[in-house]
């Protein structure tokens, strides 16, 4: 009989950065449904984070907490990780989901946008992961970074964002070596899941062009990313340093 290697997440602690809304909220709900206690990080979406935590607390008391802060600051990363680890005495899962996305066409890139996009998409996951390494190592835990197919396949008009996500892919692979064997580190690269909230995200022509470029012929759903997260966190103990594309085949 094959051995069941699925990890039981009951009572474990998961920190999800940018977990108040959109894909982040779906990841929080999936981990909570699997039995984990969840630390929901947010920067500006405090009301949404509190509402989500209250929803989860009604389902299972003492199972959700909200932690705020700007993760572009290394000291904030340490504070957020420490608070998550103290909430239920340990830290088992870190999901680096918080992200900033907007265009920076060549000729219009300035230092403010560069620092913001690199800060949110690469600097923050670096310092969160570093701060969490010892807690995760003690627990035999894992890191999952939410990257982007455009970290491997450039998106016109977004060179800085793409470079930041490419850096996060390499950080994932580097941490997979640096933190093994006690911590395994992987990434999920979403394709089109939710339309961007930035300018142009609601353009029907743009949306149809993306769908036409996707072999499965449709947009994905946050549940698709949540399923991939549970696979990497719970069902795949021998997977390390990998990037799982959840993109309907768009990256082919």
LUMMI-120997 format. One record per residue: residue in three letters; x, y, z of N, C-alpha, C, O in turn. Coordinates in steps of 0.02 Angstrom, whole numbers, plus 50000, padded with zeros to 5 digits. Last residue first. Example, Ala and Ser with C-alpha at 12.3 -4.5 7.8 and 13.67 -1.06 7.14 Angstrom:
BEGIN
SER506424988850354506844994750357506455000250394506705005750402ALA506604971650390506154977550390506604983550390507124983450423
//
This chain:
BEGIN
UNK501495142448845501775137648797502045141248735502305138148689UNK500855150748932501575151348928501895146648877502505146848868UNK499515146948930499705153048896500465153748886500695156848839UNK498945136348996499385134848939499645141048903499965140348851UNK498275140949105497885138449048498285136948987498015136248932UNK499105144049210498995149149160498585146749100498555150249049UNK500075141449322499355140349322499075145549275498825150749296UNK501635134249343501245138949303500505136849303500345131149287UNK502675132649472502075129449445501655134749409501365139049440UNK504325130949492503825136049476503245132649440503325130149385UNK505305123649625504945123349563504465129349555504245132349604UNK505985120549743506305124749693505955125149627506265126649576UNK505325104449769505715109949796506035113849738506315110949692UNK504375091049821504435096149769504775102249800504555104849851UNK504075082049916504705081049881504785085849822505215084849779UNK502805084949967503395085750011504065084849977504575086750005UNK501435089449919502045088549878502675089349920503055094149909UNK500275092949986500285086649949500945084949915501005079649884UNK500345105550051500085099650086500255093050053500345087950087UNK500925115349971500995115650044500845108950077501185106950124UNK500625112049839501315113249858501415112949934501935110649958UNK499205110449846499645105149820500355106149845500655101349871UNK498815122949891498725117149934499145111249911499405107449951UNK499155130549775499465131849840499405125849886499895123749917UNK498285125349680499005124549671499375125649737499855122149752UNK497085129749735497205122549729497945121149720498215116349748UNK497255143649724497185140649790497325133149787497645130449833UNK497235145049587497855146549622497835143549692498345141149717UNK495905141449564496445137749530497115138849565497515134249572UNK495185150949633495185144049659495725139849626495965135049657UNK495275162249552495685161849612495715154849642496225152949672UNK495265155849381494925158249440495395158049500495865154049500UNK495645160149207495635155949267495265159249323494975164649316UNK494795162449051495155165149108495125160149166494645156449172UNK494995152148905494605155448957495075158349009495675156949010UNK495685143448819495155147748794494725151048846494145152748833UNK496775135448833496145132948861495555137548847494985135748861UNK497775143648774497535137648741496875134848769496475132248731UNK497655160748761497665155348811497385149048780496795148948760UNK497445170948676498135168448680498205162648730498755160048739UNK496125174148697496305171148633497005168148634497145163448598UNK496265180448822495905174048817496085170448752496175164348752UNK496935192048780497245187548828496915180648824497265175548824UNK495975197748696496635195848669496995190948715497315186348691UNK494965200448786494845195348735495505193148704495585187248687UNK495575210748861495365204548893495275198948842495495193348854UNK495735220648763496325217748796496145211048828496525206248822UNK494395223148736494835220748682495465217448712495685212248688UNK493885228048858493645221748831494095218948777494185212848773UNK494785234448990494705235148918494485228448887494865223648890UNK495105234649122494405233249105494265233849030493685233849009UNK496445238049130496245231349151495525229549132495355223649128UNK496745251049103496735246349047496485239449065496335235449021UNK497545254549255497255257249194497305252149137497835249249125UNK497315240849374497655246649346497325248849282496875245449256UNK496775229149409496395235049430496715241449403496425246849409UNK496755215249294497105220349334496645226149352496185227849314UNK495655201349314495895206849273496215212049317495985213349373UNK496255186049378495815191849387496085197449345496695198349340UNK497025177349292496565174849343496035180149359495435178749354UNK498125173149175497565177649184497055174549232496715169749215UNK499315164449269499175167949207498615172849219498615176449269UNK500415162949410499745163549380499775166549310500205170749295UNK501545152849468501535158249418500835158549386500695154749340UNK502155149049625501585148249580501595154249533501645159949555UNK503595140949696503235146849672502645144749628502655139349598UNK504435134749845504185134249777503815140649758503735145149799UNK505435127049963505225133449935505025132549862505415129749823UNK505555118650120505525118350047505175124650020504695127150050UNK506665116850253506145121050223506145119750149506665119850117UNK507655107650283507115108550330506535112750304505975112250328UNK508785105950204508215101550192507605103050236507085099850226UNK508505121650118508425114350123508925111650173509455114650183UNK508885134850105508495133050164508355125650170508105123450222UNK509625135649984509895138450046509535135750108509865134450159UNK508795130049885509445127049901509685129249970509915125150010UNK507685138149890507585130849890508225127249905508215121849936UNK508245150649874508025148649941507905141149945508015138049998UNK508455149949734509015150649780508835148449851509205144849883UNK507155148949685507625143549672508225143849719508475138749742UNK506635161349731506325154949748506815149249741506885145049785UNK507475170449666507495170049740507185163349762507455160149808UNK507045168249535507725166149554507795165849630508155161549655UNK505755173649550505835166649529506535164149548506605158649574UNK506065186649582505735182549633505775175149614505815170849658UNK506605191149462507035190749520506725186349574507085182649609UNK505435191049388505985186549369506465185749426506715180249439UNK504775201249454504515194449460505025189249438505055183749465UNK505605212049414505515210449485505265203349495505505199749539UNK505445211749276506105210549305506055208749379506415204449403UNK504085215149267504325208649243505005206949272505115201149292UNK504115228249319503725222949352503975216149331504075211749374UNK504915234149220505145234049289504765228649329505075224849367UNK504215232649097504875229649107505095229249179505415224449199UNK502895233849035502975232449107503675229749122503725224749159UNK502695234748899502555240648940502675239749013502565244449052UNK502285217748874502435224348845502245229948892501705229948922UNK502985205848974502355209148958502515216148933502855220048967UNK504045191448949503925198648960503235200948938502955198448889UNK504085177549037503855179548970503645186848973503095188248998UNK504385176149168504735171749121504605173849048504985172049003UNK503605184549232504285184149257504715179749213505325179549219UNK502385182149181502775187449150503445188549184503815193149166UNK501805173049261502085170449199502505175749164502935174149123UNK502345176249427501925178249370502225174949308502835174349303UNK502245171849596502635175449546502155177349489501615179949502UNK502135169349757501685170449701502055174849651502145180849662UNK503025157149845503035163849817502545164249758502555159849715UNK502965148249989502695148349921502675155649899502335159749930UNK503905138950103503785145550074503485144550004503735140449966UNK503685128150246503775129550175503635136850159503285140250196UNK504385118650386503865122050348504045123450276504495120350248UNK504895112950503504885109150441504385111950392504015108350359UNK504985121050611504345117750601504345113050541503855109550530UNK506245126550603506075122850664505435118750655505355113550687UNK506115133150481506575127550488506415123350548506445117150545UNK505225143350514505025138150466505475132150471505235126450466UNK506045150650601505405147850625505175142250579504945137050602UNK507095154250515507235150050574506595146950601506595141150622UNK506445161750410506835155650397506925151250459506835145150455UNK505795173750419505415167750436505835161350436505605156150459UNK506685183250374506445183750443506105177350466506125175650525UNK506815178950241507385178750286507165178950359507435175250400UNK505515181350195505785174450196506375173950243506445169050281UNK505465195250207504985191050243505255183950249505245180950303UNK506495198950121506575200150192506065196550235506205194750292UNK505985194249996506665192450020506705193150095506935188650129UNK504725200049982504785192849991505465190650016505515185750053UNK505215214049972504785211650027504815204050036504925201750091UNK505975214249851506275215849916505875213049974506145209850019UNK504985210249754505605206449766505905207849834506085203249871UNK503815217849751503815211349718504445207149730504435201149717UNK504015229849821503435225749836503515218549811503315213849844UNK505245234549766505135233949838504575229149855504645224849899UNK505065235149630505565230449657505445229349731505545223849756UNK504055245049633503935238549603504435233349626504245227649642UNK504705255849701504065253149724503955246049697503785241649736UNK505855258449626505925256349696505275253149722505305248449761UNK505235262049503505715256549507505765253949579505725247949590UNK504475273249540504135267149516504605261149521504385255749541UNK505545281749577504995280249623504645273849603504525269449645UNK506365282949467506625279349525506075277649574506115272549609UNK505435279549315505785283949362505975279949424505755274249433UNK505105276749146505305273649210505655278849253506105282349229UNK504835281149022504425284049076504605281149144504285282749194UNK505675274348942505635281548930505235285048984505285291148992UNK504685260048938505355262748931505305270048909504935271748863UNK503245260149046503545259848979504255262848979504395267649015UNK502645252849164503205257549165503545257249096504085254349090UNK501035248449234501515248949179502065254149193501965259049229UNK500885239049389500675244349344501205245249290501775243049300UNK500725231049540500735230049467500475236249432499925238549445UNK501345223349685501145229649653501225228749578501725225949555UNK500905211249811501195213249747500945220049727500415222249747UNK500905197349921500835204549912501215206949850501785204849838UNK501285184049937500795185649886500745193049872500565195049816UNK502125172450004502285179249983501865181049923502045179749866UNK501675162750130501475163950061501615171250045501275175750070UNK502325151250240502345158350220502165158750146502475155350104UNK501975140050369501885141650298501935149250289501625153050326UNK502275139250505502365133350463502335134850388502655131350348UNK502735145050661502565147050593502755141350546503325138950547UNK502205147550833502555144150780502335146550712501815149850705UNK501075151950920501695148650942502005144350888502085138350896UNK500085159450866499915152650886500545148450900500545142350893UNK500715172250864499985171650870499765164750892499305164150933UNK502055172250839501845172550909501095171250918500875169450972UNK502155172250701502415166550739502175166350810502105161050839UNK501595184850673501275178750648501505172650687501095168350705UNK502545193150734501855193150758501485186950735501095184050773UNK503685190150657503685188850729502975188550756502815184150796UNK503245194850531503405187750541503395185950615503125180750633UNK503115208650560502535204650537502655197250548502215193750571UNK504435212150597503875212950644503285208650624502975205450667UNK505145209550479505315205850541504735206250591504575201250623UNK504525218850395504515211650379504655207550441504305202650455UNK504885230650457504175228750457504115221250441503695217850470UNK506235230650428506035230150498505295228250503505105224550549UNK506235232350286506455226050317506235225250390506075219750411UNK504905239050197505375240550250505585234050285505155230650312UNK503945234250117504535236850083505075238750133505655239950114UNK502835231150190503375226150187503975228350146504465224650140UNK501965240050297502265240950231502885236550227503395238050257UNK500605232250389501275235150382501505235450310501275231650268UNK499625221950500499705227150450500435229350445500815228450492UNK498765207150526499395210650540499505215650483499475213850425UNK497455198150599497655203050549498295206550571498345208650629UNK497015180850619497225187250646497455191650589497635189150535UNK496115166050659496315171150610496505177550645496195179550695UNK495675157550756496005154550698496235159550646496525157650595UNK494745158550864495465159050874495845155650817496285151550829UNK493385148350801493665153550845494425152850853494705147450850UNK492825145950648493265142450696493595147650739494045151150716UNK491845153950588491885146850571492285142950624492095137350642UNK492135166350641491465163450652491465156050637491115152250669UNK493405168150591493325167150663492635164350680492555160450727UNK493135170750458493475164550476493415162950550493375157150570UNK492505183350469492165177750436492475171050457492115166350473UNK493545190750527492925189550565492525183750535492245179750572UNK494465190750422494635187450485494005186050526493955180650556UNK493735198350329493915191350314494085187650378493865181950387UNK493665210550396493045206950378493185199650363492805195250384UNK495015213850405494635212750466493985208950452493785204550491UNK495305215450268495655210350308495265208650371495195202850390UNK494495226250234494385219750202494715214150242494435208650248UNK495085236150317494375234350324494225227550294493885223450325UNK496425236750268496285234550337495555232350345495415227250377UNK497255238150151496585235250149496375232550218496175226750224UNK498575242250155498055247450157497345244550164496885248250182UNK499245229850191499555236450198499015241850205499005245450254UNK499065214250278498845219250230499245225650241499535226750295UNK499045196850318499405203250314499075207850263498825205550211UNK498355185850421498185189550360498545196150361498385200650400UNK498705170650475498895177550489498815181250423499175179950375UNK497725156750515497975161150464498115168150491497695171150525UNK497825139350548497695146050574498035151050528498585149650504UNK497225126150441497745130550467497445136650501496895138850485UNK496255118250382496395117350453496905122050483497005122050543UNK495825120650256496235114650265496445113650338496785108850354UNK495225132950269494795127150258495165120550269494875115450288UNK496405140550276495965140050335495515133950328495415130250377UNK496865139250146497285136850201496865135850264496945131050301UNK495785145350078495975138450064496395135450120496275129750141UNK495785158550129495205154050141495395146750129495175142350167UNK497025163150080496885162850152496325157950167496375153850212UNK496795162449943497315158349973497215157650048497305152250076UNK495785171949930495645164949911496165160349941495995154749963UNK496485183449966495945181050009495755173849994495585170050039UNK497385184349857497625183349925497095180649972497225176250012UNK496585187449747496885180749752497115179349823497055173749848UNK495565198949836495745195949772496045189049782495795185149822UNK496205202650004495725203049949495995199549887496575197349886UNK497135200950106496475203650123495965202950067495365202550080UNK498465197050098497955191950102497245194450112496795190450124UNK499785201550088499285203850041498675199350040498405197949987UNK500465186150145500525193350135500055195550080499925191950032UNK500005174450257499885176250187499955183850181499545187550209UNK500585162150362500595169350350500505170550276500885167950235UNK499925149050456500115151450390500065158950387499565161950408UNK500155136250573500085143450562500335145350493500895143450474UNK499175121550612499785124950589499635132250575499055134250567UNK497965115750641498325118950695498975122250675499305125350716UNK498095104950506497695106750565498135109650620498615106550642UNK498735100350397498835107350413498455109550476498485115350495UNK499605086050363499015088450399499145095750421499605097050459UNK500225081550205500355084850270499695087250299499275090050264UNK500295065950124499945072350131500055075150202499975071550251UNK500795053650100501275058750120500945065650129501295070550140UNK500385037450127500065044050119500545049350145500685049650205UNK501165024350038501145028450097500825035250082500965038350031UNK500295011149957500695017249953500615021350016500065021650045UNK500424994050000500005000050000500445006250000500925006650039
//
